[in-house]
Amino acid sequence: MAGIFTVGMLPDDCLSAILSLTTPADVVKLSLISSEFRSVAESDVVWGRFLPENYAQIIAASDISDEVPFRSKREIFFRLCSPILIDSGKTSFELDKFSGKICYLLSARELGITWSSDPLCWSWKRHPQSRFSEVAELRTVSWLEIHGRIGRQKLSPNTEYGAYLIVKITERAYGLDLMAAEVSVAVGNGGRITEGRVWLQRKQRKEEDLESLFYGNRRERVRNLMGTEEEEESNGIRSLKERDDGWFEIELGVFMSGEDDEDVHMSLMEIRGFQLKAGIIVEGIQIRPKLNID
């Protein structure tokens, strides 16, 4: 019948261009429901659009460089959706499987942690749930300060990213719930900064009563300064969020990626009051796209 037009009448290069304007998740869905899209959806042309331009260099410098050669760019994409180690094992790289956006996890060794070289303050050790060869465990300090940095040009362009400190709290932790820590993310040297506060630990009422015997009325003075828990929540003070991998995360802030060479500076500091604290294990800082799912 004259005038009827179907997607199948389009040449393959047009279909490839259409699919490359969607997302990896959309391409997979379309390949399952449309025979016209199926063969094109497997092509290197489509999946090459979802790979970073320097993917070959990333693989060559990673811990998977000696794996069997990949048969297609689709195979490469899905391999990179699982974390790989780069930078001599100090950084983890992966692609978000739904959007194709770049994600990084900077290990504790890539961060600036005050007094981390002092064995009386911090210890470096292996952890069975970490992808890195070592993590940093806080033994005891009165000044907790952690900084990370990444170049915006290393990330997917024009994307809102979140920065997250990945940690665990040990059973012997103390002093982490007396004062909310300050967190921030800043782009470049100057403006465009996001700030907030977070509790590194929340104790049960019975534990709080026991700890008050040691700290006296300091906790009450802190609560009077900071406000009640309800007031803290309304003021944006956040708590740790448990992850599926057994770790906890702290959102440090958000920022927009760009193609310039400005660095993103991320930090957590708990330096007021000079109370001793211990028992936090730092795996690193993850930088991942927000994608409206946090």
Secondary structure by P-SEA (a helix, b strand, c coil): cccccccccccaaaaaaaaaaccaaaaaaaaacccccccccccaaaaaaacccaaaaaaaacccccccccccaaaaaaaaccccccccccbbbbccccccbbbbbbcccccccccccccccbbbbbbccccccbbbbbccccbbbbbbbbbcccccccbbbbbbbbbcccccccccccbbbbbbcccccccccccbbbbcccccaaaaaaaaaaacaaaaaaaaaaccaaaaaaacccccccccccbbbbbcbbbbbccccbbbbbbcccccccccccbbbbcbbbbbbccccc
